[in-house]
Amino acid sequence: MAVKVLVVDDSSFFRRRVSEILEKDTGIEVIDFAVNGQEAVEKASKLRPDVITMDVEMPVLDGISAVKKIMQSNPTPILMFSSLTREGASATLDALDAGAVDFLPKKFEDIARNSEEAIRALQNKVKEIGRKRVSRFTRPISPTKPAAAPSTTGFSPKPVSSTRSSSTVAQPDRSFQKAAPETTPQRSFKASGKSYQLVAIGTSTGGPVALQTILTQLPANFPHPILLIQHMPAAFTPAFAQRLNSLCKIKVKEAEQGDRLMPGVAYLAPGGKQMMVESRGGSKTLKVFEDDSPRITYKPCVDVTFASAAKAYSGDVLAIVLTGMGADGRDGARMLKQVGATIWAQDEKTCVVYGMPQAVAAAGLSSESLALQDVALRINKELGIA
């Protein structure tokens, strides 16, 4: 069954170009177009597409407002197209907060090294999020935060928007309905008793919302440094790190060359670069560098960071692989597993795309499969801070 797509953009050229690219794949069918956000809301209700591609800046009703309306009335997987600017990054993150699933740069040459690779990237992303139909979308659900004590990271936490949870069906399902608030009680976990020095989290499609869900539930006195590897363009990682930092009790920053790893600080790998851990004397520092290797698809790459963590920390690492396309993280997780590290994976039900976690689980590397809403609780319990 072909994935049915509604293309939304005020540019006739871009609508035509996106349509041409998508329909080169026999598994995709563009069923209609919308020239502004209001028309998108109306056609989403009438046509019930499997996926909507959405521009951010449009007349009548902008893309972010359209996402909010669609998610309230006819929840649908939405892929945003964004300009690679600071303003574009901020707007795209707002769209993800509003309920969009993922994003791509609006300039196709920015998606990949060549046009054919860029075409495949767009087609594959649309098919993945289209096949991963959700029978219900909910707005983010985060625990209500009590008033926080002064943070050792030098800022006060702000209220946080919640994260979406979803359940899947095997085939495309047009009977979307707005779900009631999540009432399932959180699972009870028991700490393994293992000691750690580092937490490392790798993710891709669906990762921004997943990371926000987890990190906003970690306490200011978190005892270890955290490495975050999110597949994301270079223009987006500064804004994403700043947003997380404003929402979390821990400190979140974009990683820089020579950063010394400190407890209670999360370091986000910069887009377009690799991030590795190095041992220098008695401390651990970050190596952040440009990578021109044609053998490595992702920049940043979860495998690269995980492998360096295995060398620097041996088995004292808790590594978690979250939602994302492909298998990045599997090889690095294998290296970590070989030195005694603990590997967890997000479960299929709460993933936007069950690719990376599935690769780790299928290889027998993960010891636990966790629902997104349970990951932070499980981390806190494992580290003895719950």
JOMOUR-V600735 format. One record per backbone hydrogen bond with DSSP energy under -0.5 kcal/mol. CO is the residue of the C=O (numbers start at 1). NH is the residue of the N-H. E is the energy in kcal/mol with one decimal. If there is no record, write none. Layout:
((CO NH E) (CO NH E))
This chain:
((2 4 -0.5) (3 29 -2.9) (4 50 -1.9) (4 51 -2.0) (5 7 -0.5) (5 31 -2.3) (5 32 -1.0) (6 8 -0.5) (6 53 -2.3) (7 9 -0.5) (7 34 -2.1) (8 55 -1.2) (10 12 -0.6) (11 15 -2.4) (12 16 -2.3) (13 17 -2.5) (14 18 -2.7) (15 19 -2.1) (16 20 -2.4) (17 21 -2.2) (18 22 -2.6) (19 23 -2.5) (20 24 -0.5) (21 24 -0.9) (22 25 -1.6) (24 26 -0.6) (25 28 -1.9) (27 3 -3.0) (29 5 -2.8) (29 31 -0.7) (32 7 -2.1) (34 9 -2.3) (36 40 -1.8) (37 41 -2.2) (38 42 -2.0) (39 43 -2.6) (40 44 -2.4) (41 45 -1.5) (42 46 -1.9) (43 47 -3.1) (43 48 -0.5) (44 48 -1.3) (50 77 -0.6) (51 6 -2.2) (52 79 -3.1) (53 8 -2.4) (54 81 -2.7) (56 58 -0.7) (56 63 -3.2) (59 37 -0.8) (59 61 -3.1) (61 37 -1.9) (62 66 -2.1) (63 67 -2.5) (64 68 -2.1) (65 69 -2.1) (66 70 -2.7) (67 71 -2.7) (68 72 -1.3) (69 73 -2.0) (70 74 -2.4) (77 52 -2.1) (78 80 -0.6) (78 101 -2.2) (78 102 -1.3) (79 54 -2.8) (80 104 -2.2) (81 56 -0.6) (82 106 -2.8) (83 85 -1.8) (85 89 -2.8) (86 90 -2.2) (87 91 -2.4) (88 92 -2.3) (89 93 -2.3) (90 94 -1.8) (91 95 -2.0) (92 96 -2.2) (93 97 -2.2) (94 98 -1.8) (95 99 -0.8) (95 100 -2.5) (96 99 -0.8) (102 80 -2.8) (104 82 -2.3) (106 108 -0.7) (107 110 -2.0) (108 111 -1.4) (108 112 -0.8) (114 118 -2.2) (115 119 -2.5) (116 120 -2.2) (117 121 -2.2) (118 122 -2.0) (119 123 -2.5) (120 124 -3.0) (121 125 -2.0) (122 126 -2.3) (123 127 -2.4) (124 128 -2.6) (125 129 -2.3) (126 130 -1.7) (127 131 -2.6) (128 132 -1.8) (131 133 -2.2) (133 169 -0.9) (135 177 -0.7) (136 167 -0.5) (137 179 -1.2) (140 142 -0.6) (140 162 -0.6) (151 154 -1.3) (162 140 -1.0) (163 141 -1.7) (165 138 -0.8) (167 135 -2.1) (167 136 -0.5) (174 176 -1.5) (187 189 -0.5) (197 225 -0.7) (198 318 -2.4) (199 227 -2.6) (200 320 -2.7) (201 229 -2.9) (202 322 -3.0) (203 231 -1.7) (204 207 -2.9) (206 210 -1.7) (207 211 -3.5) (208 212 -2.0) (209 213 -2.3) (210 214 -2.0) (211 215 -3.1) (212 216 -1.7) (214 217 -1.6) (215 218 -1.4) (218 249 -0.5) (219 222 -1.4) (224 264 -1.4) (225 199 -2.0) (226 267 -3.0) (227 201 -3.1) (227 229 -0.5) (228 230 -0.6) (228 269 -2.9) (229 203 -2.5) (230 232 -0.6) (233 236 -1.5) (233 237 -1.2) (234 238 -0.6) (236 240 -2.5) (237 241 -2.6) (238 242 -2.2) (239 243 -2.3) (240 244 -2.5) (241 245 -2.5) (242 246 -1.8) (243 247 -1.0) (244 247 -0.7) (244 248 -2.0) (246 158 -0.8) (251 266 -3.1) (253 268 -2.9) (256 259 -2.2) (259 261 -0.5) (259 286 -2.0) (262 265 -1.2) (264 251 -2.1) (265 226 -2.4) (266 253 -2.5) (266 268 -0.6) (267 228 -2.9) (267 269 -0.5) (268 255 -2.9) (270 273 -1.6) (272 291 -0.6) (274 289 -1.9) (276 287 -3.1) (278 280 -0.6) (278 285 -2.8) (280 283 -2.2) (283 280 -3.1) (284 261 -2.7) (285 278 -3.1) (286 258 -3.0) (286 288 -0.6) (287 276 -2.5) (289 274 -2.6) (293 296 -0.9) (295 297 -0.7) (299 272 -2.7) (301 305 -1.7) (302 306 -2.9) (303 307 -2.5) (304 308 -1.8) (305 309 -2.1) (306 310 -2.1) (307 311 -1.5) (308 312 -2.3) (309 313 -2.9) (310 314 -1.2) (313 316 -1.9) (315 317 -0.9) (316 197 -3.0) (316 198 -1.3) (317 319 -0.6) (317 342 -2.3) (318 200 -2.5) (319 344 -2.5) (320 202 -2.5) (320 322 -0.6) (321 346 -2.3) (323 204 -2.7) (324 355 -1.2) (324 356 -2.5) (327 330 -2.2) (329 333 -2.4) (330 334 -2.0) (331 335 -1.8) (332 336 -2.2) (333 337 -2.8) (334 338 -2.0) (335 339 -0.9) (336 339 -0.8) (336 341 -2.5) (337 340 -1.5) (342 319 -2.9) (343 367 -3.0) (343 368 -0.7) (344 321 -2.2) (345 370 -2.7) (347 351 -0.5) (348 351 -0.9) (353 324 -2.5) (353 355 -1.6) (355 359 -2.4) (356 360 -1.8) (357 361 -2.7) (358 362 -3.3) (359 363 -1.2) (360 365 -2.1) (360 366 -0.6) (361 364 -1.7) (368 345 -2.4) (368 370 -0.5) (370 347 -2.8) (371 374 -2.0) (371 375 -0.8) (372 375 -1.2) (372 376 -0.5) (374 378 -2.5) (375 379 -2.5) (376 380 -2.8) (377 381 -2.3) (378 382 -2.5) (379 383 -2.3) (380 385 -3.0) (380 386 -1.0) (381 384 -1.1))
